[in-house]
Amino acid sequence: MVASPYGLRAICLDTPPVHVDHRHKTGRVRGVLSFNCNSAIGTSRDQSAAARRTAAYLEGNLWKPTLVAPGVCRLPS
C-alpha cells in the first residue's frame, strides 16, 4: 500500500504516509495516512459527522449567522 501511488496522502497531501488506517469497529484497513491525519481520524472516533463539523468550523461556516428578518439572525444548527 505504501508503494502504491493511489490512496496515499489522501487528507493532508504533503506528509509521507506511514501509518495504516483502519476502521475501529471492524478492523478493516482503509489506507495509509500520515501520523497527524491518522490521529485526527482516531480522535474523532471514526465519526464522519464530527469531520464535517470540523470542516465547517475551519471554513468559518459554523458560526456565520443567516439574516432571516431585519434584526433577526439564525445560527447554523
All heavy atoms as a GROMACS GRO file, in nm:
protein
  580
    1MET      N    1   0.082  -0.120   0.000
    1MET     CA    2   0.000   0.000   0.000
    1MET      C    3   0.086   0.126   0.000
    1MET      O    4   0.052   0.225  -0.064
    1MET     CB    5  -0.092   0.002   0.122
    1MET     CG    6  -0.206  -0.096   0.116
    1MET     SD    7  -0.310  -0.088   0.263
    1MET     CE    8  -0.422   0.039   0.211
    2VAL      N    9   0.196   0.124   0.074
    2VAL     CA   10   0.282   0.242   0.080
    2VAL      C   11   0.346   0.269  -0.055
    2VAL      O   12   0.361   0.384  -0.095
    2VAL     CB   13   0.391   0.223   0.189
    2VAL    CG1   14   0.490   0.337   0.187
    2VAL    CG2   15   0.325   0.213   0.326
    3ALA      N   16   0.380   0.166  -0.130
    3ALA     CA   17   0.444   0.184  -0.260
    3ALA      C   18   0.346   0.228  -0.368
    3ALA      O   19   0.387   0.285  -0.469
    3ALA     CB   20   0.511   0.053  -0.303
    4SER      N   21   0.216   0.206  -0.347
    4SER     CA   22   0.117   0.242  -0.448
    4SER      C   23   0.098   0.393  -0.454
    4SER      O   24   0.093   0.459  -0.352
    4SER     CB   25  -0.017   0.177  -0.414
    4SER     OG   26  -0.118   0.228  -0.494
    5PRO      N   27   0.084   0.452  -0.574
    5PRO     CA   28   0.062   0.596  -0.585
    5PRO      C   29  -0.083   0.636  -0.557
    5PRO      O   30  -0.116   0.752  -0.553
    5PRO     CB   31   0.099   0.627  -0.730
    5PRO     CG   32   0.069   0.501  -0.803
    5PRO     CD   33   0.100   0.390  -0.705
    6TYR      N   34  -0.172   0.538  -0.538
    6TYR     CA   35  -0.314   0.568  -0.519
    6TYR      C   36  -0.354   0.556  -0.372
    6TYR      O   37  -0.314   0.465  -0.304
    6TYR     CB   38  -0.399   0.474  -0.603
    6TYR     CG   39  -0.362   0.479  -0.748
    6TYR    CD1   40  -0.288   0.379  -0.807
    6TYR    CD2   41  -0.398   0.590  -0.825
    6TYR    CE1   42  -0.252   0.386  -0.940
    6TYR    CE2   43  -0.362   0.599  -0.958
    6TYR     CZ   44  -0.289   0.496  -1.015
    6TYR     OH   45  -0.253   0.506  -1.146
    7GLY      N   46  -0.435   0.649  -0.328
    7GLY     CA   47  -0.487   0.644  -0.193
    7GLY      C   48  -0.392   0.692  -0.086
    7GLY      O   49  -0.422   0.685   0.032
    8LEU      N   50  -0.275   0.739  -0.125
    8LEU     CA   51  -0.178   0.786  -0.026
    8LEU      C   52  -0.192   0.936  -0.007
    8LEU      O   53  -0.225   1.009  -0.099
    8LEU     CB   54  -0.036   0.752  -0.071
    8LEU     CG   55  -0.009   0.605  -0.093
    8LEU    CD1   56   0.135   0.585  -0.136
    8LEU    CD2   57  -0.038   0.524   0.030
    9ARG      N   58  -0.164   0.981   0.112
    9ARG     CA   59  -0.174   1.123   0.144
    9ARG      C   60  -0.310   1.178   0.103
    9ARG      O   61  -0.320   1.287   0.049
    9ARG     CB   62  -0.061   1.202   0.078
    9ARG     CG   63   0.075   1.163   0.132
    9ARG     CD   64   0.180   1.248   0.072
    9ARG     NE   65   0.240   1.170  -0.036
    9ARG     CZ   66   0.340   1.210  -0.109
    9ARG    NH1   67   0.393   1.325  -0.089
    9ARG    NH2   68   0.388   1.135  -0.203
   10ALA      N   69  -0.412   1.104   0.130
   10ALA     CA   70  -0.546   1.141   0.086
   10ALA      C   71  -0.602   1.262   0.158
   10ALA      O   72  -0.692   1.327   0.109
   10ALA     CB   73  -0.641   1.022   0.106
   11ILE      N   74  -0.547   1.294   0.274
   11ILE     CA   75  -0.603   1.405   0.351
   11ILE      C   76  -0.510   1.526   0.349
   11ILE      O   77  -0.548   1.632   0.301
   11ILE     CB   78  -0.633   1.360   0.495
   11ILE    CG1   79  -0.737   1.247   0.493
   11ILE    CG2   80  -0.682   1.477   0.580
   11ILE    CD1   81  -0.762   1.183   0.626
   12CYS      N   82  -0.389   1.512   0.400
   12CYS     CA   83  -0.302   1.630   0.413
   12CYS      C   84  -0.223   1.660   0.285
   12CYS      O   85  -0.177   1.772   0.266
   12CYS     CB   86  -0.206   1.614   0.530
   12CYS     SG   87  -0.081   1.486   0.508
   13LEU      N   88  -0.205   1.565   0.199
   13LEU     CA   89  -0.141   1.580   0.068
   13LEU      C   90   0.008   1.614   0.072
   13LEU      O   91   0.068   1.633  -0.033
   13LEU     CB   92  -0.213   1.685  -0.017
   13LEU     CG   93  -0.361   1.664  -0.040
   13LEU    CD1   94  -0.419   1.780  -0.120
   13LEU    CD2   95  -0.386   1.532  -0.112
   14ASP      N   96   0.070   1.624   0.190
   14ASP     CA   97   0.211   1.660   0.188
   14ASP      C   98   0.300   1.579   0.280
   14ASP      O   99   0.419   1.570   0.256
   14ASP     CB  100   0.229   1.809   0.219
   14ASP     CG  101   0.179   1.848   0.357
   14ASP    OD1  102   0.119   1.763   0.425
   14ASP    OD2  103   0.199   1.963   0.396
   15THR      N  104   0.247   1.519   0.382
   15THR     CA  105   0.329   1.443   0.476
   15THR      C  106   0.338   1.298   0.431
   15THR      O  107   0.238   1.242   0.386
   15THR     CB  108   0.266   1.450   0.616
   15THR    OG1  109   0.247   1.586   0.650
   15THR    CG2  110   0.355   1.385   0.720
   16PRO      N  111   0.456   1.237   0.441
   16PRO     CA  112   0.468   1.098   0.397
   16PRO      C  113   0.373   1.006   0.474
   16PRO      O  114   0.363   1.013   0.596
   16PRO     CB  115   0.613   1.062   0.431
   16PRO     CG  116   0.684   1.192   0.439
   16PRO     CD  117   0.582   1.292   0.487
   17PRO      N  118   0.300   0.920   0.402
   17PRO     CA  119   0.209   0.828   0.467
   17PRO      C  120   0.285   0.708   0.524
   17PRO      O  121   0.353   0.637   0.451
   17PRO     CB  122   0.116   0.785   0.354
   17PRO     CG  123   0.199   0.801   0.232
   17PRO     CD  124   0.293   0.914   0.258
   18VAL      N  125   0.276   0.688   0.651
   18VAL     CA  126   0.348   0.577   0.714
   18VAL      C  127   0.262   0.498   0.811
   18VAL      O  128   0.308   0.398   0.865
   18VAL     CB  129   0.475   0.627   0.786
   18VAL    CG1  130   0.577   0.680   0.687
   18VAL    CG2  131   0.440   0.733   0.888
   19HIS      N  132   0.138   0.540   0.834
   19HIS     CA  133   0.052   0.471   0.930
   19HIS      C  134  -0.066   0.406   0.860
   19HIS      O  135  -0.137   0.471   0.783
   19HIS     CB  136   0.001   0.568   1.036
   19HIS     CG  137   0.110   0.618   1.125
   19HIS    ND1  138   0.147   0.552   1.238
   19HIS    CD2  139   0.191   0.725   1.115
   19HIS    CE1  140   0.247   0.617   1.296
   19HIS    NE2  141   0.276   0.722   1.222
   20VAL      N  142  -0.088   0.280   0.888
   20VAL     CA  143  -0.201   0.207   0.830
   20VAL      C  144  -0.328   0.249   0.905
   20VAL      O  145  -0.335   0.239   1.026
   20VAL     CB  146  -0.181   0.055   0.840
   20VAL    CG1  147  -0.304  -0.019   0.790
   20VAL    CG2  148  -0.058   0.014   0.761
   21ASP      N  149  -0.425   0.298   0.830
   21ASP     CA  150  -0.552   0.341   0.888
   21ASP      C  151  -0.652   0.227   0.876
   21ASP      O  152  -0.656   0.158   0.776
   21ASP     CB  153  -0.604   0.465   0.814
   21ASP     CG  154  -0.742   0.505   0.862
   21ASP    OD1  155  -0.760   0.519   0.985
   21ASP    OD2  156  -0.831   0.522   0.778
   22HIS      N  157  -0.732   0.208   0.981
   22HIS     CA  158  -0.832   0.103   0.978
   22HIS      C  159  -0.960   0.150   1.047
   22HIS      O  160  -0.958   0.241   1.127
   22HIS     CB  161  -0.780  -0.022   1.049
   22HIS     CG  162  -0.761  -0.002   1.196
   22HIS    ND1  163  -0.653   0.066   1.249
   22HIS    CD2  164  -0.837  -0.039   1.302
   22HIS    CE1  165  -0.663   0.069   1.380
   22HIS    NE2  166  -0.774   0.007   1.416
   23ARG      N  167  -1.069   0.085   1.011
   23ARG     CA  168  -1.197   0.113   1.075
   23ARG      C  169  -1.195   0.045   1.211
   23ARG      O  170  -1.170  -0.075   1.222
   23ARG     CB  171  -1.311   0.059   0.988
   23ARG     CG  172  -1.446   0.091   1.041
   23ARG     CD  173  -1.552   0.049   0.938
   23ARG     NE  174  -1.683   0.050   0.996
   23ARG     CZ  175  -1.761   0.158   1.005
   23ARG    NH1  176  -1.718   0.272   0.954
   23ARG    NH2  177  -1.880   0.151   1.059
   24HIS      N  178  -1.220   0.122   1.315
   24HIS     CA  179  -1.206   0.069   1.450
   24HIS      C  180  -1.309  -0.038   1.485
   24HIS      O  181  -1.279  -0.130   1.560
   24HIS     CB  182  -1.211   0.184   1.552
   24HIS     CG  183  -1.088   0.268   1.546
   24HIS    ND1  184  -1.085   0.388   1.478
   24HIS    CD2  185  -0.964   0.248   1.594
   24HIS    CE1  186  -0.964   0.438   1.487
   24HIS    NE2  187  -0.888   0.356   1.556
   25LYS      N  188  -1.429  -0.030   1.429
   25LYS     CA  189  -1.532  -0.130   1.461
   25LYS      C  190  -1.502  -0.265   1.398
   25LYS      O  191  -1.529  -0.369   1.457
   25LYS     CB  192  -1.670  -0.082   1.415
   25LYS     CG  193  -1.727   0.027   1.502
   25LYS     CD  194  -1.868   0.062   1.457
   25LYS     CE  195  -1.924   0.172   1.545
   25LYS     NZ  196  -2.061   0.209   1.504
   26THR      N  197  -1.449  -0.265   1.276
   26THR     CA  198  -1.430  -0.390   1.204
   26THR      C  199  -1.284  -0.432   1.190
   26THR      O  200  -1.256  -0.549   1.162
   26THR     CB  201  -1.488  -0.380   1.061
   26THR    OG1  202  -1.413  -0.281   0.988
   26THR    CG2  203  -1.635  -0.343   1.065
   27GLY      N  204  -1.192  -0.337   1.206
   27GLY     CA  205  -1.050  -0.366   1.186
   27GLY      C  206  -1.009  -0.364   1.039
   27GLY      O  207  -0.894  -0.386   1.006
   28ARG      N  208  -1.102  -0.338   0.950
   28ARG     CA  209  -1.072  -0.337   0.806
   28ARG      C  210  -0.983  -0.219   0.769
   28ARG      O  211  -1.009  -0.106   0.806
   28ARG     CB  212  -1.203  -0.330   0.728
   28ARG     CG  213  -1.183  -0.340   0.580
   28ARG     CD  214  -1.313  -0.344   0.507
   28ARG     NE  215  -1.285  -0.354   0.364
   28ARG     CZ  216  -1.375  -0.358   0.272
   28ARG    NH1  217  -1.502  -0.354   0.304
   28ARG    NH2  218  -1.342  -0.367   0.145
   29VAL      N  219  -0.878  -0.245   0.693
   29VAL     CA  220  -0.782  -0.143   0.651
   29VAL      C  221  -0.845  -0.055   0.544
   29VAL      O  222  -0.905  -0.104   0.449
   29VAL     CB  223  -0.653  -0.208   0.599
   29VAL    CG1  224  -0.559  -0.104   0.539
   29VAL    CG2  225  -0.583  -0.282   0.713
   30ARG      N  226  -0.830   0.080   0.562
   30ARG     CA  227  -0.882   0.176   0.465
   30ARG      C  228  -0.773   0.233   0.377
   30ARG      O  229  -0.796   0.270   0.263
   30ARG     CB  230  -0.952   0.292   0.537
   30ARG     CG  231  -1.081   0.252   0.602
   30ARG     CD  232  -1.150   0.373   0.659
   30ARG     NE  233  -1.088   0.412   0.784
   30ARG     CZ  234  -1.155   0.458   0.889
   30ARG    NH1  235  -1.285   0.475   0.882
   30ARG    NH2  236  -1.092   0.491   1.000
   31GLY      N  237  -0.654   0.249   0.431
   31GLY     CA  238  -0.546   0.308   0.354
   31GLY      C  239  -0.427   0.341   0.441
   31GLY      O  240  -0.419   0.298   0.556
   32VAL      N  241  -0.336   0.418   0.386
   32VAL     CA  242  -0.215   0.459   0.458
   32VAL      C  243  -0.216   0.611   0.468
   32VAL      O  244  -0.235   0.680   0.369
   32VAL     CB  245  -0.088   0.410   0.384
   32VAL    CG1  246   0.036   0.445   0.463
   32VAL    CG2  247  -0.095   0.260   0.361
   33LEU      N  248  -0.197   0.662   0.590
   33LEU     CA  249  -0.204   0.805   0.615
   33LEU      C  250  -0.082   0.853   0.691
   33LEU      O  251  -0.006   0.773   0.745
   33LEU     CB  252  -0.329   0.838   0.700
   33LEU     CG  253  -0.464   0.800   0.641
   33LEU    CD1  254  -0.573   0.824   0.745
   33LEU    CD2  255  -0.492   0.878   0.515
   34SER      N  256  -0.067   0.984   0.698
   34SER     CA  257   0.038   1.041   0.782
   34SER      C  258  -0.003   1.024   0.928
   34SER      O  259  -0.119   0.996   0.960
   34SER     CB  260   0.057   1.190   0.752
   34SER     OG  261  -0.057   1.263   0.797
   35PHE      N  262   0.091   1.040   1.018
   35PHE     CA  263   0.062   1.028   1.161
   35PHE      C  264  -0.046   1.126   1.204
   35PHE      O  265  -0.141   1.088   1.273
   35PHE     CB  266   0.189   1.053   1.243
   35PHE     CG  267   0.162   1.059   1.391
   35PHE    CD1  268   0.145   0.943   1.464
   35PHE    CD2  269   0.153   1.180   1.455
   35PHE    CE1  270   0.118   0.948   1.600
   35PHE    CE2  271   0.126   1.187   1.591
   35PHE     CZ  272   0.109   1.071   1.664
   36ASN      N  273  -0.035   1.252   1.162
   36ASN     CA  274  -0.133   1.353   1.204
   36ASN      C  275  -0.273   1.324   1.152
   36ASN      O  276  -0.372   1.339   1.225
   36ASN     CB  277  -0.089   1.493   1.160
   36ASN     CG  278   0.030   1.542   1.238
   36ASN    OD1  279   0.056   1.498   1.349
   36ASN    ND2  280   0.105   1.634   1.180
   37CYS      N  281  -0.284   1.284   1.027
   37CYS     CA  282  -0.415   1.254   0.970
   37CYS      C  283  -0.476   1.131   1.036
   37CYS      O  284  -0.596   1.129   1.067
   37CYS     CB  285  -0.404   1.234   0.820
   37CYS     SG  286  -0.358   1.385   0.733
   38ASN      N  287  -0.396   1.029   1.060
   38ASN     CA  288  -0.445   0.910   1.126
   38ASN      C  289  -0.490   0.943   1.269
   38ASN      O  290  -0.593   0.893   1.315
   38ASN     CB  291  -0.337   0.802   1.126
   38ASN     CG  292  -0.391   0.667   1.163
   38ASN    OD1  293  -0.500   0.629   1.123
   38ASN    ND2  294  -0.315   0.593   1.240
   39SER      N  295  -0.416   1.028   1.338
   39SER     CA  296  -0.453   1.068   1.474
   39SER      C  297  -0.583   1.146   1.475
   39SER      O  298  -0.666   1.129   1.564
   39SER     CB  299  -0.342   1.152   1.537
   39SER     OG  300  -0.225   1.076   1.551
   40ALA      N  301  -0.602   1.234   1.376
   40ALA     CA  302  -0.725   1.313   1.369
   40ALA      C  303  -0.847   1.224   1.351
   40ALA      O  304  -0.951   1.244   1.415
   40ALA     CB  305  -0.716   1.414   1.254
   41ILE      N  306  -0.835   1.124   1.266
   41ILE     CA  307  -0.946   1.031   1.247
   41ILE      C  308  -0.972   0.952   1.374
   41ILE      O  309  -1.087   0.933   1.414
   41ILE     CB  310  -0.918   0.938   1.128
   41ILE    CG1  311  -0.924   1.016   0.998
   41ILE    CG2  312  -1.018   0.822   1.124
   41ILE    CD1  313  -0.882   0.938   0.877
   42GLY      N  314  -0.867   0.908   1.438
   42GLY     CA  315  -0.883   0.834   1.562
   42GLY      C  316  -0.945   0.918   1.672
   42GLY      O  317  -1.029   0.870   1.749
   43THR      N  318  -0.907   1.045   1.678
   43THR     CA  319  -0.962   1.135   1.780
   43THR      C  320  -1.111   1.157   1.758
   43THR      O  321  -1.187   1.169   1.854
   43THR     CB  322  -0.887   1.270   1.777
   43THR    OG1  323  -0.749   1.244   1.802
   43THR    CG2  324  -0.940   1.363   1.883
   44SER      N  325  -1.154   1.161   1.633
   44SER     CA  326  -1.296   1.180   1.604
   44SER      C  327  -1.375   1.050   1.616
   44SER      O  328  -1.495   1.048   1.594
   44SER     CB  329  -1.317   1.241   1.465
   44SER     OG  330  -1.285   1.146   1.366
   45ARG      N  331  -1.306   0.942   1.650
   45ARG     CA  332  -1.368   0.809   1.670
   45ARG      C  333  -1.442   0.761   1.545
   45ARG      O  334  -1.550   0.706   1.553
   45ARG     CB  335  -1.459   0.809   1.791
   45ARG     CG  336  -1.384   0.837   1.918
   45ARG     CD  337  -1.474   0.824   2.038
   45ARG     NE  338  -1.393   0.849   2.158
   45ARG     CZ  339  -1.434   0.920   2.259
   45ARG    NH1  340  -1.554   0.975   2.258
   45ARG    NH2  341  -1.356   0.938   2.362
   46ASP      N  342  -1.384   0.787   1.429
   46ASP     CA  343  -1.439   0.743   1.300
   46ASP      C  344  -1.577   0.800   1.270
   46ASP      O  345  -1.652   0.743   1.193
   46ASP     CB  346  -1.446   0.589   1.293
   46ASP     CG  347  -1.310   0.525   1.280
   46ASP    OD1  348  -1.212   0.597   1.255
   46ASP    OD2  349  -1.302   0.403   1.295
   47GLN      N  350  -1.612   0.910   1.331
   47GLN     CA  351  -1.744   0.970   1.309
   47GLN      C  352  -1.735   1.075   1.198
   47GLN      O  353  -1.675   1.180   1.216
   47GLN     CB  354  -1.797   1.033   1.437
   47GLN     CG  355  -1.821   0.932   1.547
   47GLN     CD  356  -1.867   0.997   1.675
   47GLN    OE1  357  -1.884   1.119   1.680
   47GLN    NE2  358  -1.888   0.918   1.777
   48SER      N  359  -1.796   1.046   1.084
   48SER     CA  360  -1.789   1.138   0.972
   48SER      C  361  -1.862   1.269   1.002
   48SER      O  362  -1.825   1.375   0.951
   48SER     CB  363  -1.845   1.074   0.845
   48SER     OG  364  -1.978   1.031   0.866
   49ALA      N  365  -1.964   1.265   1.087
   49ALA     CA  366  -2.035   1.388   1.124
   49ALA      C  367  -1.941   1.483   1.198
   49ALA      O  368  -1.946   1.604   1.178
   49ALA     CB  369  -2.157   1.356   1.210
   50ALA      N  370  -1.854   1.429   1.282
   50ALA     CA  371  -1.756   1.512   1.352
   50ALA      C  372  -1.659   1.575   1.253
   50ALA      O  373  -1.620   1.691   1.268
   50ALA     CB  374  -1.682   1.430   1.457
   51ALA      N  375  -1.619   1.500   1.152
   51ALA     CA  376  -1.529   1.553   1.050
   51ALA      C  377  -1.596   1.666   0.972
   51ALA      O  378  -1.533   1.767   0.939
   51ALA     CB  379  -1.483   1.442   0.956
   52ARG      N  380  -1.725   1.650   0.941
   52ARG     CA  381  -1.797   1.756   0.869
   52ARG      C  382  -1.810   1.882   0.954
   52ARG      O  383  -1.795   1.994   0.904
   52ARG     CB  384  -1.935   1.707   0.825
   52ARG     CG  385  -1.928   1.612   0.706
   52ARG     CD  386  -2.067   1.585   0.648
   52ARG     NE  387  -2.149   1.505   0.736
   52ARG     CZ  388  -2.147   1.372   0.743
   52ARG    NH1  389  -2.066   1.305   0.664
   52ARG    NH2  390  -2.226   1.307   0.824
   53ARG      N  391  -1.836   1.864   1.084
   53ARG     CA  392  -1.843   1.982   1.174
   53ARG      C  393  -1.706   2.049   1.184
   53ARG      O  394  -1.698   2.172   1.189
   53ARG     CB  395  -1.895   1.941   1.311
   53ARG     CG  396  -2.043   1.908   1.313
   53ARG     CD  397  -2.096   1.894   1.455
   53ARG     NE  398  -2.025   1.794   1.535
   53ARG     CZ  399  -2.056   1.664   1.539
   53ARG    NH1  400  -2.156   1.618   1.466
   53ARG    NH2  401  -1.986   1.582   1.614
   54THR      N  402  -1.601   1.970   1.187
   54THR     CA  403  -1.465   2.025   1.192
   54THR      C  404  -1.438   2.107   1.067
   54THR      O  405  -1.386   2.219   1.074
   54THR     CB  406  -1.362   1.912   1.205
   54THR    OG1  407  -1.388   1.840   1.325
   54THR    CG2  408  -1.220   1.967   1.208
   55ALA      N  409  -1.474   2.054   0.951
   55ALA     CA  410  -1.454   2.127   0.825
   55ALA      C  411  -1.535   2.256   0.823
   55ALA      O  412  -1.485   2.361   0.783
   55ALA     CB  413  -1.491   2.039   0.706
   56ALA      N  414  -1.658   2.251   0.869
   56ALA     CA  415  -1.743   2.372   0.873
   56ALA      C  416  -1.681   2.476   0.965
   56ALA      O  417  -1.679   2.596   0.935
   56ALA     CB  418  -1.884   2.337   0.920
   57TYR      N  419  -1.627   2.432   1.078
   57TYR     CA  420  -1.562   2.524   1.171
   57TYR      C  421  -1.440   2.589   1.107
   57TYR      O  422  -1.422   2.711   1.114
   57TYR     CB  423  -1.522   2.448   1.298
   57TYR     CG  424  -1.438   2.531   1.392
   57TYR    CD1  425  -1.498   2.624   1.476
   57TYR    CD2  426  -1.301   2.518   1.395
   57TYR    CE1  427  -1.422   2.702   1.562
   57TYR    CE2  428  -1.224   2.594   1.480
   57TYR     CZ  429  -1.284   2.686   1.564
   57TYR     OH  430  -1.208   2.762   1.648
   58LEU      N  431  -1.356   2.508   1.043
   58LEU     CA  432  -1.234   2.561   0.981
   58LEU      C  433  -1.265   2.656   0.866
   58LEU      O  434  -1.191   2.751   0.842
   58LEU     CB  435  -1.146   2.446   0.931
   58LEU     CG  436  -1.083   2.360   1.041
   58LEU    CD1  437  -1.013   2.240   0.980
   58LEU    CD2  438  -0.987   2.442   1.124
   59GLU      N  439  -1.374   2.631   0.795
   59GLU     CA  440  -1.413   2.717   0.684
   59GLU      C  441  -1.488   2.841   0.730
   59GLU      O  442  -1.520   2.928   0.650
   59GLU     CB  443  -1.499   2.637   0.585
   59GLU     CG  444  -1.421   2.529   0.516
   59GLU     CD  445  -1.508   2.430   0.441
   59GLU    OE1  446  -1.632   2.437   0.454
   59GLU    OE2  447  -1.451   2.344   0.373
   60GLY      N  448  -1.516   2.849   0.859
   60GLY     CA  449  -1.584   2.966   0.913
   60GLY      C  450  -1.734   2.963   0.894
   60GLY      O  451  -1.802   3.062   0.916
   61ASN      N  452  -1.787   2.848   0.853
   61ASN     CA  453  -1.931   2.839   0.827
   61ASN      C  454  -2.013   2.806   0.951
   61ASN      O  455  -2.134   2.825   0.952
   61ASN     CB  456  -1.958   2.732   0.721
   61ASN     CG  457  -1.894   2.768   0.589
   61ASN    OD1  458  -1.884   2.886   0.554
   61ASN    ND2  459  -1.850   2.670   0.516
   62LEU      N  460  -1.948   2.755   1.053
   62LEU     CA  461  -2.021   2.709   1.170
   62LEU      C  462  -2.090   2.822   1.245
   62LEU      O  463  -2.199   2.806   1.298
   62LEU     CB  464  -1.925   2.634   1.264
   62LEU     CG  465  -1.987   2.553   1.375
   62LEU    CD1  466  -2.078   2.446   1.318
   62LEU    CD2  467  -1.879   2.490   1.460
   63TRP      N  468  -2.027   2.938   1.247
   63TRP     CA  469  -2.081   3.048   1.328
   63TRP      C  470  -2.128   3.165   1.244
   63TRP      O  471  -2.150   3.273   1.296
   63TRP     CB  472  -1.976   3.094   1.430
   63TRP     CG  473  -1.945   2.984   1.524
   63TRP    CD1  474  -1.834   2.907   1.526
   63TRP    CD2  475  -2.030   2.934   1.627
   63TRP    NE1  476  -1.842   2.812   1.623
   63TRP    CE2  477  -1.961   2.827   1.688
   63TRP    CE3  478  -2.157   2.968   1.674
   63TRP    CZ2  479  -2.016   2.755   1.794
   63TRP    CZ3  480  -2.210   2.896   1.779
   63TRP    CH2  481  -2.140   2.791   1.837
   64LYS      N  482  -2.144   3.148   1.114
   64LYS     CA  483  -2.194   3.256   1.030
   64LYS      C  484  -2.346   3.264   1.044
   64LYS      O  485  -2.417   3.171   1.005
   64LYS     CB  486  -2.156   3.234   0.884
   64LYS     CG  487  -2.011   3.261   0.856
   64LYS     CD  488  -1.984   3.250   0.708
   64LYS     CE  489  -1.836   3.275   0.682
   64LYS     NZ  490  -1.803   3.254   0.541
   65PRO      N  491  -2.397   3.373   1.096
   65PRO     CA  492  -2.542   3.385   1.110
   65PRO      C  493  -2.608   3.415   0.975
   65PRO      O  494  -2.548   3.472   0.886
   65PRO     CB  495  -2.560   3.503   1.205
   65PRO     CG  496  -2.436   3.584   1.188
   65PRO     CD  497  -2.326   3.487   1.153
   66THR      N  498  -2.732   3.372   0.963
   66THR     CA  499  -2.813   3.400   0.845
   66THR      C  500  -2.920   3.501   0.883
   66THR      O  501  -2.993   3.480   0.981
   66THR     CB  502  -2.881   3.271   0.795
   66THR    OG1  503  -2.780   3.174   0.767
   66THR    CG2  504  -2.963   3.297   0.670
   67LEU      N  505  -2.928   3.609   0.809
   67LEU     CA  506  -3.030   3.711   0.835
   67LEU      C  507  -3.164   3.658   0.787
   67LEU      O  508  -3.183   3.629   0.670
   67LEU     CB  509  -2.994   3.841   0.764
   67LEU     CG  510  -3.083   3.961   0.794
   67LEU    CD1  511  -3.074   4.000   0.941
   67LEU    CD2  512  -3.044   4.077   0.705
   68VAL      N  513  -3.260   3.642   0.878
   68VAL     CA  514  -3.391   3.589   0.841
   68VAL      C  515  -3.498   3.698   0.843
   68VAL      O  516  -3.603   3.680   0.783
   68VAL     CB  517  -3.435   3.473   0.933
   68VAL    CG1  518  -3.344   3.353   0.911
   68VAL    CG2  519  -3.435   3.513   1.078
   69ALA      N  520  -3.472   3.808   0.910
   69ALA     CA  521  -3.562   3.923   0.914
   69ALA      C  522  -3.479   4.040   0.965
   69ALA      O  523  -3.373   4.020   1.023
   69ALA     CB  524  -3.681   3.896   1.005
   70PRO      N  525  -3.523   4.161   0.944
   70PRO     CA  526  -3.446   4.276   0.994
   70PRO      C  527  -3.418   4.264   1.144
   70PRO      O  528  -3.511   4.252   1.225
   70PRO     CB  529  -3.536   4.396   0.965
   70PRO     CG  530  -3.621   4.353   0.851
   70PRO     CD  531  -3.644   4.206   0.872
   71GLY      N  532  -3.292   4.256   1.178
   71GLY     CA  533  -3.251   4.246   1.316
   71GLY      C  534  -3.262   4.106   1.376
   71GLY      O  535  -3.234   4.085   1.493
   72VAL      N  536  -3.297   4.007   1.295
   72VAL     CA  537  -3.312   3.869   1.344
   72VAL      C  538  -3.218   3.778   1.264
   72VAL      O  539  -3.228   3.771   1.142
   72VAL     CB  540  -3.456   3.817   1.329
   72VAL    CG1  541  -3.468   3.673   1.379
   72VAL    CG2  542  -3.553   3.907   1.402
   73CYS      N  543  -3.127   3.712   1.336
   73CYS     CA  544  -3.031   3.622   1.273
   73CYS      C  545  -3.048   3.481   1.328
   73CYS      O  546  -3.091   3.463   1.441
   73CYS     CB  547  -2.889   3.670   1.298
   73CYS     SG  548  -2.850   3.825   1.219
   74ARG      N  549  -3.014   3.385   1.245
   74ARG     CA  550  -3.018   3.245   1.287
   74ARG      C  551  -2.880   3.187   1.268
   74ARG      O  552  -2.817   3.204   1.163
   74ARG     CB  553  -3.120   3.169   1.204
   74ARG     CG  554  -3.127   3.021   1.240
   74ARG     CD  555  -3.229   2.946   1.158
   74ARG     NE  556  -3.205   2.968   1.017
   74ARG     CZ  557  -3.296   2.955   0.922
   74ARG    NH1  558  -3.418   2.922   0.952
   74ARG    NH2  559  -3.266   2.978   0.796
   75LEU      N  560  -2.831   3.114   1.369
   75LEU     CA  561  -2.703   3.044   1.358
   75LEU      C  562  -2.729   2.907   1.299
   75LEU      O  563  -2.833   2.846   1.323
   75LEU     CB  564  -2.637   3.030   1.495
   75LEU     CG  565  -2.584   3.160   1.558
   75LEU    CD1  566  -2.533   3.132   1.698
   75LEU    CD2  567  -2.474   3.218   1.473
   76PRO      N  568  -2.633   2.855   1.223
   76PRO     CA  569  -2.650   2.720   1.169
   76PRO      C  570  -2.661   2.618   1.282
   76PRO      O  571  -2.598   2.634   1.386
   76PRO     CB  572  -2.522   2.695   1.088
   76PRO     CG  573  -2.462   2.828   1.069
   76PRO     CD  574  -2.510   2.916   1.179
   77SER      N  575  -2.742   2.517   1.262
   77SER     CA  576  -2.756   2.414   1.366
   77SER      C  577  -2.677   2.291   1.331
   77SER      O  578  -2.630   2.273   1.227
   77SER     CB  579  -2.901   2.378   1.384
   77SER     OG  580  -2.957   2.335   1.263
   0.00000   0.00000   0.00000
